[in-house]
Amino acid sequence: MTHLFLVRHGTTIWHAENRYAGVSDVALDPRGYTQAERLASWASEAGLAAVWSSPLSRARETAFPAARAAGLELRIDERLREIDFGKIEGKTMAEAEQLFSEEMRRFRVDPAAYPMPGGEDPYNAARRAVSALRDISASHPQGRVLVVAHNTLIRLTLCSLISIPLARYRTVFPAVRNGALTEIRLDHDSASLLQYNCPLDTADGPRPSNQTS
């Protein structure tokens, strides 16, 4: 049984305009660095066995202070990168709808069956992310592990792990807050969602769950 704490990277320089940043390597903004330091403060007391991250710099820059605070080496897994948004990379939703109106209409109906034009298949993205988390869990049995990744990838992964149709990922999980904790428990082939989107800016902050069943 492994407890995984999934965290979306801190806010980036594209955050204010809500631009799609999939495989684009976008830097954190000042607020994002503050969120990374807040995560590090939590990690220093969380009893972590490991810290893993997406290879994209916004995730690594969020995860590294936490790894340092926990006295751990930051580990990278390519499978944790964000989904590729194809022709929508760097664009806002309004710009995407203006350029690709029919494709975006289908996307809103079923974002898993009709991904962004030129983008990665969400089913493939979910499979690679679940594979990464299963391997991480196997490497740290009985441990608590921090995994820093991305908004869409985390939502697809949660749906896949707890048997929610991927077509519903945008409605069941509308968004993952930057720097917030989502805790899941992996035990062989089963998965449990223990907490979702818990902010770190409360007085005490969320702590690892002690649930064992």
Biotite code that builds the C-alpha atoms (Angstrom):
import biotite.structure as struc

atoms = struc.array([
    struc.Atom([0.000, 0.000, 0.000], chain_id="A", res_id=1, res_name="MET", atom_name="CA", element="C"),
    struc.Atom([1.446, 3.340, -1.081], chain_id="A", res_id=2, res_name="THR", atom_name="CA", element="C"),
    struc.Atom([0.067, 6.815, -0.402], chain_id="A", res_id=3, res_name="HIS", atom_name="CA", element="C"),
    struc.Atom([0.663, 9.153, -3.332], chain_id="A", res_id=4, res_name="LEU", atom_name="CA", element="C"),
    struc.Atom([0.260, 12.906, -2.985], chain_id="A", res_id=5, res_name="PHE", atom_name="CA", element="C"),
    struc.Atom([-0.424, 14.334, -6.429], chain_id="A", res_id=6, res_name="LEU", atom_name="CA", element="C"),
    struc.Atom([0.299, 18.046, -6.784], chain_id="A", res_id=7, res_name="VAL", atom_name="CA", element="C"),
    struc.Atom([-0.174, 20.305, -9.752], chain_id="A", res_id=8, res_name="ARG", atom_name="CA", element="C"),
    struc.Atom([2.851, 22.541, -10.329], chain_id="A", res_id=9, res_name="HIS", atom_name="CA", element="C"),
    struc.Atom([2.762, 26.192, -9.258], chain_id="A", res_id=10, res_name="GLY", atom_name="CA", element="C"),
    struc.Atom([1.262, 28.933, -11.385], chain_id="A", res_id=11, res_name="THR", atom_name="CA", element="C"),
    struc.Atom([3.168, 29.974, -14.513], chain_id="A", res_id=12, res_name="THR", atom_name="CA", element="C"),
    struc.Atom([3.683, 33.053, -16.642], chain_id="A", res_id=13, res_name="ILE", atom_name="CA", element="C"),
    struc.Atom([0.767, 31.859, -18.803], chain_id="A", res_id=14, res_name="TRP", atom_name="CA", element="C"),
    struc.Atom([-1.570, 31.448, -15.844], chain_id="A", res_id=15, res_name="HIS", atom_name="CA", element="C"),
    struc.Atom([-3.095, 34.941, -15.838], chain_id="A", res_id=16, res_name="ALA", atom_name="CA", element="C"),
    struc.Atom([-4.257, 34.564, -19.450], chain_id="A", res_id=17, res_name="GLU", atom_name="CA", element="C"),
    struc.Atom([-5.252, 30.908, -18.937], chain_id="A", res_id=18, res_name="ASN", atom_name="CA", element="C"),
    struc.Atom([-3.235, 29.696, -21.905], chain_id="A", res_id=19, res_name="ARG", atom_name="CA", element="C"),
    struc.Atom([-2.952, 25.984, -22.609], chain_id="A", res_id=20, res_name="TYR", atom_name="CA", element="C"),
    struc.Atom([0.476, 24.755, -21.570], chain_id="A", res_id=21, res_name="ALA", atom_name="CA", element="C"),
    struc.Atom([0.836, 21.100, -22.407], chain_id="A", res_id=22, res_name="GLY", atom_name="CA", element="C"),
    struc.Atom([4.310, 20.086, -23.560], chain_id="A", res_id=23, res_name="VAL", atom_name="CA", element="C"),
    struc.Atom([5.347, 23.748, -23.789], chain_id="A", res_id=24, res_name="SER", atom_name="CA", element="C"),
    struc.Atom([8.065, 24.412, -21.227], chain_id="A", res_id=25, res_name="ASP", atom_name="CA", element="C"),
    struc.Atom([6.676, 27.443, -19.400], chain_id="A", res_id=26, res_name="VAL", atom_name="CA", element="C"),
    struc.Atom([8.350, 28.996, -16.356], chain_id="A", res_id=27, res_name="ALA", atom_name="CA", element="C"),
    struc.Atom([6.773, 29.546, -12.957], chain_id="A", res_id=28, res_name="LEU", atom_name="CA", element="C"),
    struc.Atom([5.678, 33.057, -12.054], chain_id="A", res_id=29, res_name="ASP", atom_name="CA", element="C"),
    struc.Atom([6.441, 34.647, -8.622], chain_id="A", res_id=30, res_name="PRO", atom_name="CA", element="C"),
    struc.Atom([3.275, 33.159, -7.118], chain_id="A", res_id=31, res_name="ARG", atom_name="CA", element="C"),
    struc.Atom([4.301, 29.748, -8.446], chain_id="A", res_id=32, res_name="GLY", atom_name="CA", element="C"),
    struc.Atom([7.638, 29.945, -6.621], chain_id="A", res_id=33, res_name="TYR", atom_name="CA", element="C"),
    struc.Atom([5.782, 30.875, -3.434], chain_id="A", res_id=34, res_name="THR", atom_name="CA", element="C"),
    struc.Atom([3.559, 27.822, -3.880], chain_id="A", res_id=35, res_name="GLN", atom_name="CA", element="C"),
    struc.Atom([6.671, 25.689, -4.330], chain_id="A", res_id=36, res_name="ALA", atom_name="CA", element="C"),
    struc.Atom([8.100, 26.952, -1.041], chain_id="A", res_id=37, res_name="GLU", atom_name="CA", element="C"),
    struc.Atom([4.777, 26.278, 0.699], chain_id="A", res_id=38, res_name="ARG", atom_name="CA", element="C"),
    struc.Atom([4.860, 22.735, -0.634], chain_id="A", res_id=39, res_name="LEU", atom_name="CA", element="C"),
    struc.Atom([8.425, 22.396, 0.654], chain_id="A", res_id=40, res_name="ALA", atom_name="CA", element="C"),
    struc.Atom([7.284, 23.423, 4.132], chain_id="A", res_id=41, res_name="SER", atom_name="CA", element="C"),
    struc.Atom([4.649, 20.687, 4.047], chain_id="A", res_id=42, res_name="TRP", atom_name="CA", element="C"),
    struc.Atom([7.106, 18.134, 2.662], chain_id="A", res_id=43, res_name="ALA", atom_name="CA", element="C"),
    struc.Atom([9.582, 18.771, 5.467], chain_id="A", res_id=44, res_name="SER", atom_name="CA", element="C"),
    struc.Atom([7.103, 17.210, 7.942], chain_id="A", res_id=45, res_name="GLU", atom_name="CA", element="C"),
    struc.Atom([5.241, 14.743, 5.721], chain_id="A", res_id=46, res_name="ALA", atom_name="CA", element="C"),
    struc.Atom([7.442, 11.688, 6.204], chain_id="A", res_id=47, res_name="GLY", atom_name="CA", element="C"),
    struc.Atom([7.985, 11.237, 2.479], chain_id="A", res_id=48, res_name="LEU", atom_name="CA", element="C"),
    struc.Atom([9.840, 8.275, 1.043], chain_id="A", res_id=49, res_name="ALA", atom_name="CA", element="C"),
    struc.Atom([10.373, 9.905, -2.363], chain_id="A", res_id=50, res_name="ALA", atom_name="CA", element="C"),
    struc.Atom([9.595, 12.918, -4.531], chain_id="A", res_id=51, res_name="VAL", atom_name="CA", element="C"),
    struc.Atom([8.845, 12.392, -8.222], chain_id="A", res_id=52, res_name="TRP", atom_name="CA", element="C"),
    struc.Atom([8.191, 14.952, -10.936], chain_id="A", res_id=53, res_name="SER", atom_name="CA", element="C"),
    struc.Atom([7.257, 15.511, -14.539], chain_id="A", res_id=54, res_name="SER", atom_name="CA", element="C"),
    struc.Atom([10.283, 16.480, -16.651], chain_id="A", res_id=55, res_name="PRO", atom_name="CA", element="C"),
    struc.Atom([8.792, 19.881, -17.555], chain_id="A", res_id=56, res_name="LEU", atom_name="CA", element="C"),
    struc.Atom([10.508, 22.767, -15.796], chain_id="A", res_id=57, res_name="SER", atom_name="CA", element="C"),
    struc.Atom([7.364, 24.142, -14.117], chain_id="A", res_id=58, res_name="ARG", atom_name="CA", element="C"),
    struc.Atom([6.927, 20.799, -12.361], chain_id="A", res_id=59, res_name="ALA", atom_name="CA", element="C"),
    struc.Atom([10.607, 20.346, -11.533], chain_id="A", res_id=60, res_name="ARG", atom_name="CA", element="C"),
    struc.Atom([10.843, 23.866, -10.107], chain_id="A", res_id=61, res_name="GLU", atom_name="CA", element="C"),
    struc.Atom([7.835, 23.108, -7.919], chain_id="A", res_id=62, res_name="THR", atom_name="CA", element="C"),
    struc.Atom([9.105, 19.722, -6.791], chain_id="A", res_id=63, res_name="ALA", atom_name="CA", element="C"),
    struc.Atom([12.783, 20.484, -6.148], chain_id="A", res_id=64, res_name="PHE", atom_name="CA", element="C"),
    struc.Atom([12.327, 22.599, -2.981], chain_id="A", res_id=65, res_name="PRO", atom_name="CA", element="C"),
    struc.Atom([10.087, 19.871, -1.548], chain_id="A", res_id=66, res_name="ALA", atom_name="CA", element="C"),
    struc.Atom([12.673, 17.177, -2.272], chain_id="A", res_id=67, res_name="ALA", atom_name="CA", element="C"),
    struc.Atom([15.386, 19.306, -0.708], chain_id="A", res_id=68, res_name="ARG", atom_name="CA", element="C"),
    struc.Atom([13.261, 20.008, 2.376], chain_id="A", res_id=69, res_name="ALA", atom_name="CA", element="C"),
    struc.Atom([12.571, 16.282, 2.782], chain_id="A", res_id=70, res_name="ALA", atom_name="CA", element="C"),
    struc.Atom([16.247, 15.379, 2.324], chain_id="A", res_id=71, res_name="GLY", atom_name="CA", element="C"),
    struc.Atom([15.500, 13.411, -0.824], chain_id="A", res_id=72, res_name="LEU", atom_name="CA", element="C"),
    struc.Atom([16.752, 13.292, -4.399], chain_id="A", res_id=73, res_name="GLU", atom_name="CA", element="C"),
    struc.Atom([14.243, 14.573, -6.947], chain_id="A", res_id=74, res_name="LEU", atom_name="CA", element="C"),
    struc.Atom([13.323, 11.793, -9.368], chain_id="A", res_id=75, res_name="ARG", atom_name="CA", element="C"),
    struc.Atom([11.970, 12.411, -12.879], chain_id="A", res_id=76, res_name="ILE", atom_name="CA", element="C"),
    struc.Atom([9.626, 10.254, -14.928], chain_id="A", res_id=77, res_name="ASP", atom_name="CA", element="C"),
    struc.Atom([8.900, 11.240, -18.529], chain_id="A", res_id=78, res_name="GLU", atom_name="CA", element="C"),
    struc.Atom([5.479, 9.603, -18.295], chain_id="A", res_id=79, res_name="ARG", atom_name="CA", element="C"),
    struc.Atom([4.345, 12.317, -15.863], chain_id="A", res_id=80, res_name="LEU", atom_name="CA", element="C"),
    struc.Atom([4.532, 15.101, -18.458], chain_id="A", res_id=81, res_name="ARG", atom_name="CA", element="C"),
    struc.Atom([1.363, 16.983, -19.336], chain_id="A", res_id=82, res_name="GLU", atom_name="CA", element="C"),
    struc.Atom([-0.816, 15.899, -22.232], chain_id="A", res_id=83, res_name="ILE", atom_name="CA", element="C"),
    struc.Atom([0.166, 17.443, -25.572], chain_id="A", res_id=84, res_name="ASP", atom_name="CA", element="C"),
    struc.Atom([-2.519, 19.948, -26.638], chain_id="A", res_id=85, res_name="PHE", atom_name="CA", element="C"),
    struc.Atom([-1.331, 20.004, -30.249], chain_id="A", res_id=86, res_name="GLY", atom_name="CA", element="C"),
    struc.Atom([-2.444, 23.076, -32.195], chain_id="A", res_id=87, res_name="LYS", atom_name="CA", element="C"),
    struc.Atom([-3.954, 24.602, -29.044], chain_id="A", res_id=88, res_name="ILE", atom_name="CA", element="C"),
    struc.Atom([-0.600, 24.908, -27.252], chain_id="A", res_id=89, res_name="GLU", atom_name="CA", element="C"),
    struc.Atom([-0.112, 28.488, -26.065], chain_id="A", res_id=90, res_name="GLY", atom_name="CA", element="C"),
    struc.Atom([-3.654, 29.559, -26.929], chain_id="A", res_id=91, res_name="LYS", atom_name="CA", element="C"),
    struc.Atom([-6.602, 30.554, -24.776], chain_id="A", res_id=92, res_name="THR", atom_name="CA", element="C"),
    struc.Atom([-9.916, 28.743, -25.043], chain_id="A", res_id=93, res_name="MET", atom_name="CA", element="C"),
    struc.Atom([-11.405, 31.764, -26.853], chain_id="A", res_id=94, res_name="ALA", atom_name="CA", element="C"),
    struc.Atom([-8.595, 31.687, -29.421], chain_id="A", res_id=95, res_name="GLU", atom_name="CA", element="C"),
    struc.Atom([-8.971, 27.922, -29.843], chain_id="A", res_id=96, res_name="ALA", atom_name="CA", element="C"),
    struc.Atom([-12.704, 28.203, -30.450], chain_id="A", res_id=97, res_name="GLU", atom_name="CA", element="C"),
    struc.Atom([-12.156, 30.944, -33.009], chain_id="A", res_id=98, res_name="GLN", atom_name="CA", element="C"),
    struc.Atom([-9.563, 28.927, -34.922], chain_id="A", res_id=99, res_name="LEU", atom_name="CA", element="C"),
    struc.Atom([-11.062, 25.437, -34.545], chain_id="A", res_id=100, res_name="PHE", atom_name="CA", element="C"),
    struc.Atom([-14.752, 25.938, -33.834], chain_id="A", res_id=101, res_name="SER", atom_name="CA", element="C"),
    struc.Atom([-15.992, 22.499, -34.912], chain_id="A", res_id=102, res_name="GLU", atom_name="CA", element="C"),
    struc.Atom([-13.137, 20.590, -33.259], chain_id="A", res_id=103, res_name="GLU", atom_name="CA", element="C"),
    struc.Atom([-13.665, 22.478, -29.997], chain_id="A", res_id=104, res_name="MET", atom_name="CA", element="C"),
    struc.Atom([-17.414, 21.838, -30.129], chain_id="A", res_id=105, res_name="ARG", atom_name="CA", element="C"),
    struc.Atom([-16.729, 18.093, -30.285], chain_id="A", res_id=106, res_name="ARG", atom_name="CA", element="C"),
    struc.Atom([-14.113, 18.439, -27.545], chain_id="A", res_id=107, res_name="PHE", atom_name="CA", element="C"),
    struc.Atom([-16.654, 19.981, -25.201], chain_id="A", res_id=108, res_name="ARG", atom_name="CA", element="C"),
    struc.Atom([-19.058, 17.093, -25.848], chain_id="A", res_id=109, res_name="VAL", atom_name="CA", element="C"),
    struc.Atom([-16.471, 14.351, -25.223], chain_id="A", res_id=110, res_name="ASP", atom_name="CA", element="C"),
    struc.Atom([-12.912, 15.557, -24.495], chain_id="A", res_id=111, res_name="PRO", atom_name="CA", element="C"),
    struc.Atom([-11.569, 12.008, -24.370], chain_id="A", res_id=112, res_name="ALA", atom_name="CA", element="C"),
    struc.Atom([-12.932, 10.832, -27.718], chain_id="A", res_id=113, res_name="ALA", atom_name="CA", element="C"),
    struc.Atom([-12.235, 14.159, -29.435], chain_id="A", res_id=114, res_name="TYR", atom_name="CA", element="C"),
    struc.Atom([-8.944, 15.576, -28.112], chain_id="A", res_id=115, res_name="PRO", atom_name="CA", element="C"),
    struc.Atom([-7.564, 18.979, -29.018], chain_id="A", res_id=116, res_name="MET", atom_name="CA", element="C"),
    struc.Atom([-6.747, 19.211, -32.755], chain_id="A", res_id=117, res_name="PRO", atom_name="CA", element="C"),
    struc.Atom([-3.351, 17.642, -33.295], chain_id="A", res_id=118, res_name="GLY", atom_name="CA", element="C"),
    struc.Atom([-3.131, 16.742, -29.623], chain_id="A", res_id=119, res_name="GLY", atom_name="CA", element="C"),
    struc.Atom([-2.336, 13.563, -27.724], chain_id="A", res_id=120, res_name="GLU", atom_name="CA", element="C"),
    struc.Atom([-4.960, 10.862, -27.274], chain_id="A", res_id=121, res_name="ASP", atom_name="CA", element="C"),
    struc.Atom([-6.217, 11.246, -23.651], chain_id="A", res_id=122, res_name="PRO", atom_name="CA", element="C"),
    struc.Atom([-6.530, 7.478, -23.300], chain_id="A", res_id=123, res_name="TYR", atom_name="CA", element="C"),
    struc.Atom([-2.844, 7.083, -24.132], chain_id="A", res_id=124, res_name="ASN", atom_name="CA", element="C"),
    struc.Atom([-1.948, 9.859, -21.696], chain_id="A", res_id=125, res_name="ALA", atom_name="CA", element="C"),
    struc.Atom([-3.950, 8.208, -18.918], chain_id="A", res_id=126, res_name="ALA", atom_name="CA", element="C"),
    struc.Atom([-2.306, 4.838, -19.573], chain_id="A", res_id=127, res_name="ARG", atom_name="CA", element="C"),
    struc.Atom([1.222, 6.224, -19.395], chain_id="A", res_id=128, res_name="ARG", atom_name="CA", element="C"),
    struc.Atom([0.474, 8.181, -16.212], chain_id="A", res_id=129, res_name="ALA", atom_name="CA", element="C"),
    struc.Atom([-1.170, 5.224, -14.477], chain_id="A", res_id=130, res_name="VAL", atom_name="CA", element="C"),
    struc.Atom([1.784, 3.069, -15.504], chain_id="A", res_id=131, res_name="SER", atom_name="CA", element="C"),
    struc.Atom([4.144, 5.608, -13.947], chain_id="A", res_id=132, res_name="ALA", atom_name="CA", element="C"),
    struc.Atom([2.201, 5.728, -10.685], chain_id="A", res_id=133, res_name="LEU", atom_name="CA", element="C"),
    struc.Atom([2.011, 1.944, -10.492], chain_id="A", res_id=134, res_name="ARG", atom_name="CA", element="C"),
    struc.Atom([5.772, 1.706, -10.968], chain_id="A", res_id=135, res_name="ASP", atom_name="CA", element="C"),
    struc.Atom([6.370, 4.438, -8.382], chain_id="A", res_id=136, res_name="ILE", atom_name="CA", element="C"),
    struc.Atom([4.095, 2.620, -5.949], chain_id="A", res_id=137, res_name="SER", atom_name="CA", element="C"),
    struc.Atom([5.966, -0.638, -6.512], chain_id="A", res_id=138, res_name="ALA", atom_name="CA", element="C"),
    struc.Atom([9.261, 1.149, -5.824], chain_id="A", res_id=139, res_name="SER", atom_name="CA", element="C"),
    struc.Atom([8.006, 2.584, -2.527], chain_id="A", res_id=140, res_name="HIS", atom_name="CA", element="C"),
    struc.Atom([5.685, 0.017, -0.915], chain_id="A", res_id=141, res_name="PRO", atom_name="CA", element="C"),
    struc.Atom([4.178, 1.231, 2.360], chain_id="A", res_id=142, res_name="GLN", atom_name="CA", element="C"),
    struc.Atom([5.637, 4.683, 1.664], chain_id="A", res_id=143, res_name="GLY", atom_name="CA", element="C"),
    struc.Atom([4.327, 8.199, 1.216], chain_id="A", res_id=144, res_name="ARG", atom_name="CA", element="C"),
    struc.Atom([5.365, 9.742, -2.089], chain_id="A", res_id=145, res_name="VAL", atom_name="CA", element="C"),
    struc.Atom([4.949, 13.233, -3.520], chain_id="A", res_id=146, res_name="LEU", atom_name="CA", element="C"),
    struc.Atom([4.305, 13.376, -7.277], chain_id="A", res_id=147, res_name="VAL", atom_name="CA", element="C"),
    struc.Atom([4.316, 16.784, -9.010], chain_id="A", res_id=148, res_name="VAL", atom_name="CA", element="C"),
    struc.Atom([2.533, 16.765, -12.350], chain_id="A", res_id=149, res_name="ALA", atom_name="CA", element="C"),
    struc.Atom([-0.136, 18.641, -14.307], chain_id="A", res_id=150, res_name="HIS", atom_name="CA", element="C"),
    struc.Atom([-3.790, 19.642, -14.366], chain_id="A", res_id=151, res_name="ASN", atom_name="CA", element="C"),
    struc.Atom([-5.190, 17.551, -17.214], chain_id="A", res_id=152, res_name="THR", atom_name="CA", element="C"),
    struc.Atom([-2.914, 14.579, -16.608], chain_id="A", res_id=153, res_name="LEU", atom_name="CA", element="C"),
    struc.Atom([-3.905, 14.352, -12.941], chain_id="A", res_id=154, res_name="ILE", atom_name="CA", element="C"),
    struc.Atom([-7.621, 14.474, -13.791], chain_id="A", res_id=155, res_name="ARG", atom_name="CA", element="C"),
    struc.Atom([-7.306, 11.796, -16.453], chain_id="A", res_id=156, res_name="LEU", atom_name="CA", element="C"),
    struc.Atom([-5.292, 9.643, -14.074], chain_id="A", res_id=157, res_name="THR", atom_name="CA", element="C"),
    struc.Atom([-7.819, 9.957, -11.253], chain_id="A", res_id=158, res_name="LEU", atom_name="CA", element="C"),
    struc.Atom([-10.653, 8.949, -13.561], chain_id="A", res_id=159, res_name="CYS", atom_name="CA", element="C"),
    struc.Atom([-8.702, 5.974, -14.848], chain_id="A", res_id=160, res_name="SER", atom_name="CA", element="C"),
    struc.Atom([-7.720, 4.768, -11.377], chain_id="A", res_id=161, res_name="LEU", atom_name="CA", element="C"),
    struc.Atom([-11.174, 5.006, -9.805], chain_id="A", res_id=162, res_name="ILE", atom_name="CA", element="C"),
    struc.Atom([-13.139, 3.828, -12.859], chain_id="A", res_id=163, res_name="SER", atom_name="CA", element="C"),
    struc.Atom([-14.776, 7.079, -13.957], chain_id="A", res_id=164, res_name="ILE", atom_name="CA", element="C"),
    struc.Atom([-15.242, 7.357, -17.756], chain_id="A", res_id=165, res_name="PRO", atom_name="CA", element="C"),
    struc.Atom([-12.549, 9.600, -19.190], chain_id="A", res_id=166, res_name="LEU", atom_name="CA", element="C"),
    struc.Atom([-15.227, 11.499, -21.105], chain_id="A", res_id=167, res_name="ALA", atom_name="CA", element="C"),
    struc.Atom([-16.240, 12.996, -17.740], chain_id="A", res_id=168, res_name="ARG", atom_name="CA", element="C"),
    struc.Atom([-12.841, 14.161, -16.538], chain_id="A", res_id=169, res_name="TYR", atom_name="CA", element="C"),
    struc.Atom([-13.621, 17.850, -17.106], chain_id="A", res_id=170, res_name="ARG", atom_name="CA", element="C"),
    struc.Atom([-16.950, 17.704, -15.263], chain_id="A", res_id=171, res_name="THR", atom_name="CA", element="C"),
    struc.Atom([-16.136, 15.376, -12.366], chain_id="A", res_id=172, res_name="VAL", atom_name="CA", element="C"),
    struc.Atom([-12.801, 17.123, -11.743], chain_id="A", res_id=173, res_name="PHE", atom_name="CA", element="C"),
    struc.Atom([-13.234, 20.648, -13.180], chain_id="A", res_id=174, res_name="PRO", atom_name="CA", element="C"),
    struc.Atom([-9.708, 21.694, -12.216], chain_id="A", res_id=175, res_name="ALA", atom_name="CA", element="C"),
    struc.Atom([-6.745, 20.870, -10.019], chain_id="A", res_id=176, res_name="VAL", atom_name="CA", element="C"),
    struc.Atom([-5.583, 23.902, -8.051], chain_id="A", res_id=177, res_name="ARG", atom_name="CA", element="C"),
    struc.Atom([-1.947, 24.860, -8.381], chain_id="A", res_id=178, res_name="ASN", atom_name="CA", element="C"),
    struc.Atom([0.002, 23.625, -5.380], chain_id="A", res_id=179, res_name="GLY", atom_name="CA", element="C"),
    struc.Atom([-2.927, 21.744, -3.799], chain_id="A", res_id=180, res_name="ALA", atom_name="CA", element="C"),
    struc.Atom([-2.723, 18.152, -2.558], chain_id="A", res_id=181, res_name="LEU", atom_name="CA", element="C"),
    struc.Atom([-4.671, 15.205, -3.909], chain_id="A", res_id=182, res_name="THR", atom_name="CA", element="C"),
    struc.Atom([-4.046, 11.973, -2.013], chain_id="A", res_id=183, res_name="GLU", atom_name="CA", element="C"),
    struc.Atom([-4.619, 8.511, -3.400], chain_id="A", res_id=184, res_name="ILE", atom_name="CA", element="C"),
    struc.Atom([-3.864, 5.093, -1.971], chain_id="A", res_id=185, res_name="ARG", atom_name="CA", element="C"),
    struc.Atom([-2.637, 2.361, -4.289], chain_id="A", res_id=186, res_name="LEU", atom_name="CA", element="C"),
    struc.Atom([-2.799, -1.237, -3.158], chain_id="A", res_id=187, res_name="ASP", atom_name="CA", element="C"),
    struc.Atom([-1.999, -3.823, -5.838], chain_id="A", res_id=188, res_name="HIS", atom_name="CA", element="C"),
    struc.Atom([-4.724, -3.249, -8.466], chain_id="A", res_id=189, res_name="ASP", atom_name="CA", element="C"),
    struc.Atom([-7.036, -1.099, -6.333], chain_id="A", res_id=190, res_name="SER", atom_name="CA", element="C"),
    struc.Atom([-7.026, 2.664, -5.824], chain_id="A", res_id=191, res_name="ALA", atom_name="CA", element="C"),
    struc.Atom([-8.787, 4.942, -3.337], chain_id="A", res_id=192, res_name="SER", atom_name="CA", element="C"),
    struc.Atom([-9.179, 8.713, -3.463], chain_id="A", res_id=193, res_name="LEU", atom_name="CA", element="C"),
    struc.Atom([-8.607, 10.001, 0.076], chain_id="A", res_id=194, res_name="LEU", atom_name="CA", element="C"),
    struc.Atom([-8.532, 13.756, -0.444], chain_id="A", res_id=195, res_name="GLN", atom_name="CA", element="C"),
    struc.Atom([-8.794, 16.056, -3.421], chain_id="A", res_id=196, res_name="TYR", atom_name="CA", element="C"),
    struc.Atom([-7.609, 19.602, -4.133], chain_id="A", res_id=197, res_name="ASN", atom_name="CA", element="C"),
    struc.Atom([-6.665, 20.351, -0.522], chain_id="A", res_id=198, res_name="CYS", atom_name="CA", element="C"),
    struc.Atom([-4.963, 23.763, -0.287], chain_id="A", res_id=199, res_name="PRO", atom_name="CA", element="C"),
    struc.Atom([-1.732, 24.291, 1.616], chain_id="A", res_id=200, res_name="LEU", atom_name="CA", element="C"),
    struc.Atom([-2.569, 27.860, 2.629], chain_id="A", res_id=201, res_name="ASP", atom_name="CA", element="C"),
    struc.Atom([-4.707, 26.903, 5.637], chain_id="A", res_id=202, res_name="THR", atom_name="CA", element="C"),
    struc.Atom([-3.399, 27.332, 9.164], chain_id="A", res_id=203, res_name="ALA", atom_name="CA", element="C"),
    struc.Atom([-2.165, 23.769, 9.555], chain_id="A", res_id=204, res_name="ASP", atom_name="CA", element="C"),
    struc.Atom([-2.330, 22.451, 5.998], chain_id="A", res_id=205, res_name="GLY", atom_name="CA", element="C"),
    struc.Atom([-3.434, 18.917, 5.147], chain_id="A", res_id=206, res_name="PRO", atom_name="CA", element="C"),
    struc.Atom([-1.466, 16.051, 6.592], chain_id="A", res_id=207, res_name="ARG", atom_name="CA", element="C"),
    struc.Atom([-0.974, 12.492, 5.335], chain_id="A", res_id=208, res_name="PRO", atom_name="CA", element="C"),
    struc.Atom([-4.000, 10.336, 6.010], chain_id="A", res_id=209, res_name="SER", atom_name="CA", element="C"),
    struc.Atom([-3.720, 7.625, 8.654], chain_id="A", res_id=210, res_name="ASN", atom_name="CA", element="C"),
    struc.Atom([-6.438, 5.495, 7.068], chain_id="A", res_id=211, res_name="GLN", atom_name="CA", element="C"),
    struc.Atom([-5.398, 1.898, 6.555], chain_id="A", res_id=212, res_name="THR", atom_name="CA", element="C"),
    struc.Atom([-8.577, 0.335, 5.175], chain_id="A", res_id=213, res_name="SER", atom_name="CA", element="C"),
])
